[in-house]
């Protein structure tokens, strides 16, 4: 589901582009997308392509909505102030500090392996 702030991101992901917002005033990179910069409060920004890799910081195993699904929190390699969450698709369990690579889903989301 898209909203005002995430529609552009989901559109980019649907086209196979891995992007985050970057403030046009102070160059702060941010994710998730939002209307204004938390540093300088500017409302001007552009989508910035970044490498679709990161480092696993933590994870949970869902026992309620999608039992057995592992969700990882990944800090982006080229945007260390940004974290993304997604399903872990690798055969082995994740570990802290492990490199993760983005996987584009059919419903314009990001998973990891």
RAPE-V270693 format. One record per pair of residues at least 12 apart in sequence whose C-alpha atoms are under 10 Angstrom apart, sorted by the first residue. I is the first residue (numbers start at 1). J is the second residue. D is the distance in whole Angstrom. If there is no record, write none. Layout:
BEGIN
i->I j->J d->D
i->I j->J d->D
END
This chain:
BEGIN
i->1 j->107 d->9
i->1 j->108 d->9
i->1 j->109 d->10
i->2 j->108 d->10
i->3 j->33 d->10
i->3 j->34 d->10
i->4 j->33 d->9
i->4 j->34 d->8
i->4 j->35 d->8
i->5 j->32 d->9
i->5 j->33 d->5
i->5 j->34 d->5
i->5 j->35 d->6
i->5 j->36 d->10
i->6 j->31 d->10
i->6 j->32 d->8
i->6 j->33 d->6
i->6 j->34 d->7
i->6 j->35 d->10
i->7 j->33 d->9
i->8 j->20 d->10
i->8 j->21 d->10
i->8 j->33 d->9
i->8 j->47 d->8
i->9 j->21 d->8
i->9 j->31 d->10
i->9 j->32 d->9
i->9 j->33 d->7
i->9 j->47 d->8
i->9 j->108 d->9
i->9 j->109 d->9
i->10 j->107 d->9
i->10 j->108 d->6
i->10 j->109 d->7
i->10 j->110 d->10
i->11 j->108 d->7
i->11 j->109 d->10
i->12 j->47 d->9
i->12 j->49 d->10
i->12 j->108 d->8
i->13 j->104 d->7
i->13 j->105 d->9
i->13 j->106 d->10
i->13 j->107 d->9
i->13 j->108 d->5
i->13 j->109 d->7
i->13 j->110 d->8
i->14 j->104 d->8
i->14 j->105 d->8
i->14 j->106 d->7
i->14 j->107 d->7
i->14 j->108 d->5
i->14 j->109 d->8
i->14 j->110 d->10
i->15 j->104 d->9
i->15 j->108 d->8
i->16 j->103 d->9
i->16 j->104 d->7
i->16 j->105 d->9
i->16 j->108 d->9
i->17 j->47 d->10
i->17 j->48 d->10
i->17 j->49 d->7
i->17 j->50 d->9
i->17 j->51 d->10
i->17 j->52 d->9
i->17 j->104 d->9
i->18 j->47 d->9
i->18 j->48 d->8
i->18 j->49 d->6
i->18 j->50 d->6
i->18 j->51 d->7
i->18 j->52 d->6
i->18 j->53 d->10
i->18 j->102 d->8
i->18 j->103 d->10
i->18 j->104 d->9
i->18 j->110 d->9
i->19 j->31 d->9
i->19 j->46 d->10
i->19 j->47 d->6
i->19 j->48 d->5
i->19 j->49 d->4
i->19 j->50 d->6
i->19 j->51 d->8
i->19 j->52 d->8
i->20 j->32 d->8
i->20 j->33 d->7
i->20 j->46 d->8
i->20 j->47 d->6
i->20 j->48 d->5
i->20 j->49 d->7
i->20 j->50 d->7
i->20 j->79 d->9
i->20 j->82 d->8
i->21 j->33 d->6
i->21 j->34 d->8
i->21 j->35 d->10
i->21 j->36 d->10
i->21 j->37 d->9
i->21 j->44 d->10
i->21 j->45 d->6
i->21 j->46 d->6
i->21 j->47 d->5
i->21 j->48 d->6
i->21 j->49 d->9
i->21 j->82 d->10
i->22 j->37 d->9
i->22 j->44 d->9
i->22 j->45 d->5
i->22 j->46 d->6
i->22 j->47 d->6
i->22 j->48 d->6
i->22 j->49 d->10
i->23 j->36 d->8
i->23 j->37 d->6
i->23 j->38 d->9
i->23 j->39 d->9
i->23 j->40 d->9
i->23 j->41 d->9
i->23 j->42 d->7
i->23 j->43 d->8
i->23 j->44 d->6
i->23 j->45 d->4
i->23 j->46 d->7
i->23 j->47 d->9
i->23 j->48 d->10
i->24 j->37 d->9
i->24 j->42 d->8
i->24 j->43 d->8
i->24 j->44 d->6
i->24 j->45 d->5
i->24 j->46 d->7
i->24 j->47 d->10
i->25 j->37 d->9
i->25 j->39 d->10
i->25 j->40 d->8
i->25 j->41 d->9
i->25 j->42 d->7
i->25 j->43 d->9
i->25 j->44 d->7
i->25 j->45 d->8
i->26 j->39 d->8
i->26 j->40 d->7
i->26 j->41 d->10
i->26 j->42 d->8
i->26 j->44 d->10
i->26 j->45 d->10
i->27 j->39 d->10
i->27 j->40 d->10
i->27 j->45 d->8
i->27 j->46 d->10
i->28 j->40 d->9
i->28 j->45 d->9
i->28 j->79 d->9
i->28 j->81 d->9
i->29 j->45 d->9
i->29 j->46 d->10
i->29 j->47 d->9
i->29 j->48 d->8
i->29 j->78 d->10
i->29 j->79 d->7
i->29 j->80 d->9
i->29 j->81 d->7
i->29 j->82 d->7
i->30 j->45 d->10
i->30 j->47 d->10
i->30 j->48 d->10
i->30 j->79 d->8
i->30 j->80 d->10
i->30 j->81 d->7
i->30 j->82 d->6
i->30 j->83 d->9
i->31 j->76 d->10
i->31 j->79 d->9
i->31 j->81 d->8
i->31 j->82 d->5
i->31 j->83 d->7
i->31 j->84 d->8
i->32 j->82 d->8
i->32 j->83 d->8
i->32 j->84 d->8
i->33 j->47 d->10
i->49 j->78 d->10
i->50 j->76 d->8
i->50 j->77 d->8
i->50 j->78 d->6
i->50 j->79 d->7
i->51 j->76 d->8
i->51 j->77 d->7
i->51 j->78 d->6
i->51 j->79 d->9
i->51 j->101 d->9
i->51 j->102 d->9
i->52 j->76 d->8
i->52 j->77 d->8
i->52 j->78 d->9
i->52 j->100 d->9
i->52 j->101 d->6
i->52 j->102 d->5
i->52 j->103 d->8
i->52 j->104 d->10
i->52 j->110 d->10
i->52 j->112 d->9
i->53 j->74 d->8
i->53 j->75 d->8
i->53 j->76 d->6
i->53 j->77 d->6
i->53 j->78 d->8
i->53 j->79 d->10
i->53 j->99 d->7
i->53 j->100 d->6
i->53 j->101 d->5
i->53 j->102 d->6
i->53 j->103 d->10
i->53 j->112 d->9
i->53 j->113 d->10
i->54 j->73 d->9
i->54 j->74 d->6
i->54 j->75 d->5
i->54 j->76 d->4
i->54 j->77 d->4
i->54 j->78 d->8
i->54 j->79 d->9
i->54 j->80 d->8
i->54 j->82 d->10
i->54 j->83 d->9
i->54 j->84 d->9
i->54 j->97 d->9
i->54 j->98 d->8
i->54 j->99 d->6
i->54 j->100 d->5
i->54 j->101 d->7
i->54 j->102 d->8
i->54 j->112 d->9
i->55 j->72 d->10
i->55 j->73 d->8
i->55 j->74 d->5
i->55 j->75 d->5
i->55 j->76 d->7
i->55 j->77 d->7
i->55 j->80 d->9
i->55 j->83 d->9
i->55 j->95 d->9
i->55 j->96 d->8
i->55 j->97 d->5
i->55 j->98 d->6
i->55 j->99 d->5
i->55 j->100 d->6
i->55 j->101 d->9
i->56 j->72 d->7
i->56 j->73 d->6
i->56 j->74 d->5
i->56 j->75 d->6
i->56 j->76 d->9
i->56 j->83 d->9
i->56 j->84 d->10
i->56 j->85 d->10
i->56 j->94 d->7
i->56 j->95 d->7
i->56 j->96 d->5
i->56 j->97 d->5
i->56 j->98 d->5
i->56 j->99 d->6
i->56 j->100 d->6
i->56 j->101 d->10
i->56 j->112 d->10
i->57 j->72 d->8
i->57 j->73 d->6
i->57 j->74 d->6
i->57 j->75 d->7
i->57 j->83 d->9
i->57 j->94 d->10
i->57 j->95 d->8
i->57 j->96 d->5
i->57 j->97 d->6
i->57 j->98 d->8
i->57 j->99 d->10
i->58 j->71 d->9
i->58 j->72 d->6
i->58 j->73 d->5
i->58 j->74 d->8
i->58 j->75 d->10
i->58 j->85 d->10
i->58 j->94 d->8
i->58 j->95 d->8
i->58 j->96 d->6
i->58 j->97 d->9
i->58 j->98 d->10
i->59 j->71 d->5
i->59 j->72 d->4
i->59 j->73 d->6
i->59 j->74 d->9
i->59 j->85 d->9
i->59 j->86 d->9
i->59 j->87 d->9
i->59 j->88 d->9
i->59 j->93 d->10
i->59 j->94 d->8
i->59 j->95 d->8
i->59 j->96 d->9
i->60 j->72 d->7
i->60 j->73 d->9
i->60 j->87 d->10
i->60 j->88 d->10
i->60 j->94 d->10
i->61 j->87 d->10
i->61 j->88 d->10
i->69 j->87 d->7
i->69 j->88 d->8
i->69 j->89 d->9
i->70 j->86 d->8
i->70 j->87 d->6
i->70 j->88 d->5
i->70 j->89 d->8
i->70 j->90 d->10
i->70 j->93 d->8
i->70 j->94 d->9
i->71 j->85 d->7
i->71 j->86 d->5
i->71 j->87 d->5
i->71 j->88 d->6
i->71 j->89 d->9
i->71 j->94 d->10
i->71 j->111 d->9
i->71 j->112 d->9
i->72 j->84 d->8
i->72 j->85 d->6
i->72 j->86 d->6
i->72 j->87 d->6
i->72 j->88 d->6
i->72 j->89 d->10
i->72 j->94 d->8
i->72 j->95 d->10
i->72 j->96 d->10
i->72 j->100 d->9
i->72 j->111 d->9
i->72 j->112 d->8
i->72 j->113 d->10
i->73 j->85 d->5
i->73 j->86 d->7
i->73 j->87 d->9
i->73 j->88 d->9
i->73 j->96 d->10
i->73 j->100 d->10
i->73 j->112 d->10
i->74 j->86 d->8
i->74 j->96 d->10
i->74 j->97 d->9
i->74 j->98 d->9
i->74 j->99 d->9
i->74 j->100 d->7
i->74 j->101 d->9
i->74 j->102 d->10
i->74 j->112 d->9
i->75 j->97 d->10
i->75 j->99 d->10
i->75 j->100 d->9
i->76 j->99 d->10
i->76 j->100 d->9
i->76 j->101 d->10
i->76 j->102 d->10
i->77 j->99 d->9
i->77 j->100 d->9
i->84 j->102 d->10
i->84 j->110 d->8
i->84 j->111 d->9
i->84 j->112 d->10
i->85 j->109 d->10
i->85 j->110 d->8
i->85 j->111 d->8
i->85 j->112 d->9
i->86 j->102 d->9
i->86 j->103 d->9
i->86 j->109 d->8
i->86 j->110 d->6
i->86 j->111 d->5
i->86 j->112 d->6
i->86 j->113 d->10
i->87 j->103 d->9
i->87 j->109 d->10
i->87 j->110 d->8
i->87 j->111 d->5
i->87 j->112 d->6
i->87 j->113 d->8
i->88 j->100 d->9
i->88 j->101 d->10
i->88 j->102 d->10
i->88 j->103 d->10
i->88 j->110 d->10
i->88 j->111 d->6
i->88 j->112 d->5
i->88 j->113 d->6
i->89 j->102 d->10
i->89 j->103 d->9
i->89 j->111 d->7
i->89 j->112 d->6
i->89 j->113 d->5
i->90 j->112 d->8
i->90 j->113 d->5
i->91 j->113 d->9
i->92 j->113 d->9
i->94 j->113 d->9
i->98 j->113 d->10
i->99 j->112 d->10
i->99 j->113 d->9
i->100 j->112 d->6
i->100 j->113 d->5
i->101 j->113 d->5
END
